[in-house]
Every structure is written in C-alpha cells, then in structure tokens.
Amino acid sequence: PGKFDRAGIYADHEGYNYSDDVERYLSFQQAVLQWMLNSPGRPRLLHCHDHHTGLIPFLIKHCPEYRGLGWMPTVFTVHNGTYHGAYGWDKMYLLPFFEAEARGLLDWSGNINPLATAIKCAGRVTTVSPSYLQELQQNAGGMEYLLQHEQHKCVGILNGIDAQVWNPAADSFLAAPLGEDITAFKKANKEVLARHFRLDPARPLVSFIGRLVSQKGADLLPDLIHRVMHSGDQLSFAVLGTGERQLEHAFSQLNQQYPGRFSAALEYNEGLAHLIHAGSDFLFMPSRVEPCGLNQMYAMSYGSIPVVRSVGGLKDTVPDIGEPNNAGRGIRFNQFNLDDGGLALHRAVQLFHNFSILEQVRERIMRQDFSWEKSAAAYIDIYKEMGV
C-alpha cells in the first residue's frame, strides 16, 4: 500500500521517476515471491522482465527466505537495456538476507545493478529482437562484455502485435475498413486523415507516431523537415506524440511555418494513431535505439510503408526494397543524420510516384504475419528446453 496506488506505474504525470523507486521495485519482487511461497498452485517457471524484476533470479537462489523456490527455472527478457535500475550499496539494507559469497552477483561497477544481476543469474536471457541482442553485445555501456560472456544462454526473439486490435478489416477507428481493394482502402482513409491535419491528399504523406524524445530520433525531425520543405520533394508530414518540451515547441513552430504541408498533433490519441497508419503512405522511424519497435509492424499491417533507421527490430522487420530478392518491405538508412534521413525520404517520394511498384510493396507488407503466434512458439521452445 502506498507504493503503487499512484498516478502512474513507472513515473508521475510529468514523466519523472518516483524518488522511492528502489523500495517500490524491491517491495514488488518480494511480494511476488511471498505470494508464490504461500500459493497452493505454484508456476513451473518464472519469466522476468527488465530491471524492475531483475533481482528475482538471484533472490530465489541465494536468499534462505525464498529457497523453497530455488528449483524454479528462470527466463529474463531485456526490453530496453538502457535502463539498469542500479543503486548504491547503501541501499543493501532493503534486500532480504542473502548468502555472503553471492554478493558479487549483485555488483556491477560498484553498484547493485538489477539488470546485470538478472543476466548473470537467469537460466536464459532474451531480447525483443535478434538484432538488438547483437547491438547489446557490441555496445551496452560496458555490459557488452557480460552479454558476450553469457551469450550461450542468450537469444533474440522478435515481439509480436495484437492482430485483433490492429486489424484493418475490423477497425472501428478507421474511416473505411479494409476490403478487397487496398488502393481504395488507402485512398479513403488518406482523404479523412488529410482533412484532419489540413494537408493535401495528392502529395505523399509521411507520418511520425511516438514519444518526442531523442531515443526515438524525434530531435532529427525539425531540421530534416526544414530541409525537405525547401527541396524539390513535394511531400506532407504529420506528427502525433508528446515528449520533451523543446521538441513540442519546435513542432508547434513548424505548424505555423508550413501550413498545408506539416501538421503536428501534440497529444496521445490511440484512435488517431490507427487512422494515421491507415491513411499515411509512409511511416518514418529514425530511431537512435529501437529494441523491437511495434509501429513499423502496425504500419505494414495497414499498408503504410516504413522508412526506418537500420537498428534493432527495425532492421529485422524491414528489409529494404532495393535488395535484389524482391522481398523488401520498406526503406532503410544507416546513419543518424540529415543526409541519410533526407535521402531515405527522397526515395519514398520516388516510390510514391512509381505506382506499380508502390502497389506491389503495399500488397507484400500487408501479407506479413506479425501476430504473437511465431513469437509465442519461440518462447514455448525455450520453456521446453528448460524442462517445463
């Protein structure tokens, strides 16, 4: 009581972490284990996620209080390796009693580090895409060496999407549901979307949906949009999201500078997000880091072609249309800069005006299955390997 009955689970209404996060997450983990000890039907495996539950594999093995659960196999999934949840040893008094010789499993660079502890102690470690695992093994703020050492138990499994919520044939948020004619579906929704944002539906429409933060690459957009607007590429841009105040201010200024070609809705709006995916021609994702990414999968399901930076799950889900195997699903660029981003958008405009190729790509991406079936099967295989 008092630890989680708050405005937000992870942060307050302004997006700031709570000052007692260490106590909150330790309390949660111990409460889970106490419940399991006293529950008549215990699970056969524990699957933990991110640093918030990262100490559980350690606690059940090295704390006498939870030794009754020590037989249980553990899987740990890294959703975002940027956040370690680390804190100083002065907080050790918050932990239950543990075996003194196990102290080293808690330590990383002189702090208690739940993410590192989980990687050391869990039976298997997964990331939310294969490429993100490779990236973490190359650069993870020093933790890459730990992930290399533990690579024998690590695997990347791509997340899936909820194909019932994101079903263009039965989506109540859309102006027109998907029928047999993809072109008609896109045209009808684009017209409504363009009216909402006061944009010209005749131009290629590029959208950005997400948090306006540097990790998502949103800070590249203001200068890139200025460059595109003064180039010969006659495209329109729609943005949906909230985030850092200076970026929200920059997008508000762009609203005034480029009426009819740029429009930003600085809000969280799930219904509008669905309509944007259906009505856009392209979705732009210039992420610095993208462990998995879901928006590119939503977009493809709705016939919007992703224009993405080659990182993490974006790299795994969006092969480039320029590759010779005729299996491309979008446009990729490598470097986080104006030149690479601008060239990717220029390629998008060229694709838009080559209607026969545009149709082929749309049909191809809308045939992809991004549901949880394949991902769930991969996790079930891991559970079986661990004897469950």
C-alpha positions in Angstrom: 0.0 0.0 0.0 1.2 3.4 -0.9 3.9 2.1 -3.3 1.8 1.5 -6.5 -1.5 3.3 -5.9 -0.2 6.4 -7.8 -1.0 8.4 -10.9 1.4 6.3 -13.0 3.1 2.9 -12.6 6.6 4.0 -13.6 6.5 7.8 -13.4 4.4 10.7 -12.2 2.1 12.7 -14.5 5.0 14.8 -15.7 7.1 11.8 -16.6 9.5 11.9 -13.7 10.5 8.7 -11.8 9.5 8.4 -8.2 12.1 9.1 -5.5 11.4 5.7 -3.9 11.7 3.5 -6.9 14.3 1.3 -5.3 11.9 0.5 -2.5 9.0 0.1 -4.8 10.5 -2.4 -7.1 12.1 -4.4 -4.3 8.8 -4.5 -2.5 7.1 -5.7 -5.6 9.6 -8.5 -6.2 9.5 -9.7 -2.6 5.7 -9.6 -2.6 5.6 -11.8 -5.7 7.9 -14.3 -4.1 6.0 -14.3 -0.8 2.7 -14.9 -2.8 4.3 -17.8 -4.6 5.6 -19.4 -1.4 2.1 -19.3 0.0 0.2 -20.2 -3.1 -1.2 -23.7 -3.4 -0.5 -23.9 -7.1 3.0 -22.7 -8.0 4.1 -21.9 -11.5 6.7 -24.2 -13.1 8.8 -21.3 -14.5 9.5 -17.6 -13.7 9.7 -15.2 -16.6 11.0 -11.8 -15.5 11.2 -8.6 -17.5 13.7 -5.7 -17.3 15.4 -4.4 -14.2 12.1 -4.0 -12.3 12.1 -7.7 -11.7 15.8 -8.4 -12.3 16.7 -9.5 -8.8 14.2 -12.4 -8.7 16.5 -15.0 -10.3 19.1 -14.0 -7.6 16.7 -14.0 -4.7 15.3 -17.5 -5.2 18.8 -18.9 -5.4 20.7 -17.1 -2.7 18.2 -15.9 -0.1 17.3 -18.6 2.5 13.8 -17.0 2.8 13.0 -18.0 -0.8 15.0 -21.2 -1.1 11.7 -23.1 -1.5 11.5 -21.6 -5.0 15.2 -22.2 -5.9 14.3 -25.2 -8.1 12.3 -23.0 -10.4 13.9 -22.2 -13.9 14.1 -18.5 -14.8 14.0 -16.6 -18.1 14.8 -12.9 -18.2 13.8 -10.6 -21.1 15.6 -7.3 -21.8 13.1 -4.9 -23.3 15.4 -1.9 -23.0 19.0 -2.3 -21.9 19.5 1.4 -21.5 17.8 1.2 -18.0 19.8 -0.8 -15.4 17.9 0.2 -12.3 21.2 0.5 -10.4 21.7 2.0 -7.0 24.3 2.2 -4.3 25.3 -0.4 -1.7 23.9 1.9 0.9 20.5 0.5 -0.1 21.6 -3.0 0.7 19.5 -3.0 3.9 16.4 -3.1 1.8 17.3 -6.5 0.5 16.4 -9.7 2.3 19.3 -11.6 3.9 21.4 -13.3 1.2 24.5 -15.6 1.2 27.6 -13.5 1.7 29.5 -15.4 -1.1 26.8 -14.3 -3.6 27.5 -10.6 -3.1 29.5 -10.4 -6.4 26.4 -11.4 -8.4 24.7 -8.2 -7.3 27.7 -5.9 -8.0 28.4 -4.1 -11.3 30.8 -1.2 -11.3 30.5 -0.7 -7.6 26.7 -0.6 -7.5 23.8 -3.1 -7.1 22.7 -3.5 -10.7 19.4 -5.5 -11.2 19.9 -5.8 -14.9 23.4 -7.2 -14.7 22.3 -9.5 -11.8 19.5 -10.9 -13.9 21.8 -11.6 -16.9 24.2 -13.4 -14.5 21.6 -15.4 -12.6 18.8 -16.2 -15.1 18.8 -19.6 -16.8 18.0 -18.0 -20.2 18.2 -14.3 -21.3 16.2 -13.0 -24.3 15.9 -9.7 -26.0 12.9 -8.4 -28.0 14.7 -8.8 -31.4 17.7 -10.7 -32.7 19.5 -7.5 -33.9 19.0 -5.8 -30.6 20.9 -8.7 -28.9 23.7 -8.2 -31.4 23.8 -4.5 -30.7 23.9 -5.0 -26.9 26.8 -7.5 -27.3 28.7 -4.8 -29.1 27.8 -1.7 -27.1 25.8 -1.7 -23.8 27.6 0.8 -21.7 30.2 -1.7 -20.6 27.7 -4.5 -20.1 28.5 -5.8 -23.6 31.3 -7.9 -22.1 28.8 -9.6 -19.7 26.5 -10.3 -22.6 29.3 -11.8 -24.6 30.3 -14.0 -21.6 26.7 -15.2 -21.2 26.0 -15.5 -25.0 25.5 -19.3 -24.6 22.1 -18.6 -22.9 21.0 -15.5 -24.9 18.6 -15.4 -27.8 16.7 -12.6 -29.6 13.0 -13.1 -30.1 11.0 -10.6 -32.0 7.9 -9.2 -30.3 4.5 -9.6 -32.0 1.5 -7.4 -32.2 -2.1 -7.9 -31.3 -3.7 -8.8 -34.6 -7.2 -8.3 -33.2 -6.6 -4.8 -32.0 -4.6 -4.0 -35.2 -6.9 -5.5 -37.8 -7.6 -3.1 -40.7 -10.6 -5.1 -41.8 -12.4 -4.6 -38.5 -11.0 -1.4 -37.0 -13.7 1.0 -35.7 -11.2 3.9 -35.7 -10.9 4.0 -39.5 -12.9 5.9 -42.0 -13.2 2.8 -44.2 -12.2 -0.7 -43.3 -10.0 -2.9 -45.5 -11.9 -4.7 -48.2 -10.5 -6.4 -51.3 -9.2 -3.2 -52.8 -6.1 -2.0 -51.0 -5.8 1.2 -53.1 -9.4 2.2 -52.3 -8.8 1.5 -48.6 -5.7 3.7 -48.5 -7.4 6.5 -50.5 -10.5 6.7 -48.4 -8.5 6.9 -45.1 -6.0 9.3 -46.5 -8.7 11.7 -47.5 -10.1 11.8 -44.0 -6.6 12.0 -42.4 -5.6 14.8 -44.7 -8.7 16.8 -43.8 -8.0 16.2 -40.1 -4.4 17.6 -40.4 -5.3 20.1 -43.2 -2.9 18.5 -45.6 -3.0 18.0 -49.4 -4.0 14.3 -50.1 -2.4 14.4 -53.5 1.1 14.6 -52.0 2.9 11.6 -50.5 2.0 11.7 -46.8 4.8 10.8 -44.3 3.9 10.3 -40.6 5.7 10.0 -37.3 4.0 8.5 -34.3 5.6 8.2 -30.9 7.3 9.8 -28.0 9.1 13.0 -28.9 12.4 12.0 -27.4 15.9 11.6 -28.6 15.9 7.8 -28.3 13.1 7.7 -31.0 15.1 10.1 -33.1 12.5 12.9 -32.8 15.2 15.5 -32.5 16.3 14.9 -36.1 12.9 15.8 -37.4 12.7 19.7 -37.1 15.9 20.3 -39.1 15.1 17.4 -41.5 11.6 18.8 -42.2 13.1 22.3 -42.9 15.4 20.7 -45.4 12.7 18.6 -47.1 10.3 21.6 -47.3 13.0 23.5 -49.2 13.9 20.6 -51.5 12.0 19.5 -54.6 10.3 16.7 -52.8 6.7 17.7 -52.5 5.6 15.7 -49.5 3.4 16.3 -46.5 4.3 15.4 -42.9 2.0 14.5 -40.0 3.3 14.0 -36.4 1.4 12.5 -33.4 3.0 12.4 -30.0 4.1 14.1 -26.8 7.5 14.3 -25.2 10.3 16.8 -24.5 9.1 20.3 -24.2 11.7 21.8 -26.5 10.6 19.4 -29.2 7.0 20.0 -28.7 7.8 23.8 -29.1 9.7 23.1 -32.3 6.8 21.2 -33.8 4.4 23.9 -32.8 6.6 26.4 -34.8 6.6 24.0 -37.8 2.8 24.0 -37.7 2.9 27.8 -38.3 5.8 27.8 -40.8 4.5 25.1 -43.2 0.6 25.2 -43.2 -0.8 22.6 -45.6 2.4 20.6 -45.6 3.2 20.0 -42.0 0.9 19.3 -39.1 1.5 18.0 -35.6 -1.0 16.8 -33.0 0.9 17.0 -29.7 -1.2 14.5 -27.8 -1.7 10.8 -27.1 -4.6 9.7 -29.2 -5.0 5.9 -29.9 -7.8 6.3 -32.4 -5.9 8.9 -34.4 -2.9 6.6 -34.4 -4.9 3.9 -36.1 -6.2 6.4 -38.7 -2.7 7.6 -39.4 -1.4 4.1 -40.1 -4.3 3.6 -42.5 -4.1 7.0 -44.2 -0.4 7.6 -44.4 1.7 6.5 -47.4 4.9 6.2 -45.3 5.8 5.9 -41.6 9.1 7.5 -40.6 11.1 5.9 -37.7 14.6 7.5 -37.4 15.3 5.9 -34.0 18.6 6.0 -32.3 17.7 2.9 -30.4 14.8 0.5 -31.2 14.9 -2.8 -29.2 11.9 -4.1 -31.2 9.6 -1.4 -32.4 5.9 -2.0 -32.9 4.8 1.0 -35.0 6.5 -0.4 -38.2 4.5 -3.6 -37.8 1.3 -1.7 -37.3 2.0 0.4 -40.3 2.7 -2.5 -42.6 -0.5 -4.2 -41.5 -2.3 -1.1 -42.6 -0.4 -0.6 -45.9 1.9 2.2 -44.8 5.4 1.7 -45.9 8.1 2.1 -43.2 11.1 4.4 -43.7 13.4 3.3 -40.8 16.9 3.5 -39.5 18.7 0.2 -39.6 18.7 -0.5 -35.8 17.3 -3.3 -33.6 13.9 -4.7 -34.5 13.5 -2.2 -37.4 16.4 -4.0 -39.1 14.8 -7.3 -38.5 11.3 -6.4 -39.8 12.0 -4.0 -42.6 14.3 -5.4 -45.4 15.0 -2.6 -47.9 13.1 -2.6 -51.2 16.4 -2.1 -53.0 17.6 -5.5 -52.1 17.7 -8.0 -55.1 15.5 -10.7 -53.6 12.2 -8.8 -54.3 11.2 -9.2 -50.6 11.7 -5.6 -49.5 9.1 -4.1 -47.1 10.4 -0.5 -46.8 13.2 1.9 -47.0 16.2 1.8 -44.6 19.0 4.2 -43.8 22.1 3.7 -41.7 23.4 6.9 -40.2 21.5 9.2 -37.9 22.0 12.4 -39.8 20.2 14.8 -42.2 21.8 13.4 -45.3 20.8 9.8 -44.8 17.4 10.7 -43.5 16.8 13.1 -46.3 17.9 10.6 -48.9 15.5 8.0 -47.4 12.6 10.4 -47.7 13.6 11.2 -51.3 13.5 7.5 -52.1 10.0 7.4 -50.5 8.8 10.2 -52.8 10.2 8.4 -55.8 8.4 5.2 -54.8 5.1 7.1 -54.3 5.3 8.2 -58.0 6.0 4.7 -59.3 2.5 3.4 -58.7 3.0 -0.2 -59.9 5.9 -0.7 -57.5 4.1 1.1 -54.7 1.2 -1.3 -55.1 3.4 -4.3 -55.1 5.1 -3.2 -51.9 1.8 -2.4 -50.2 0.4 -5.9 -51.1 3.6 -7.5 -49.9 3.7 -5.8 -46.5 0.0 -6.4 -45.8 0.5 -10.1 -46.3 3.1 -10.3 -43.5 2.1 -12.0 -40.3 3.3 -10.1 -37.2 1.0 -11.7 -34.7 2.3 -13.3 -31.5 1.9 -16.8 -32.8 5.5 -17.1 -34.1 7.0 -15.3 -31.1 5.0 -17.3 -28.6 6.2 -20.5 -30.2 9.8 -19.4 -29.8 9.3 -18.8 -26.1 7.5 -22.1 -25.6 10.5 -23.8 -27.2 12.7 -22.1 -24.6 10.4 -23.2 -21.8 10.5 -26.8 -23.0 14.3 -26.7 -23.2 14.3 -25.7 -19.5 12.2 -28.7 -18.6 8.8 -27.1 -18.4 
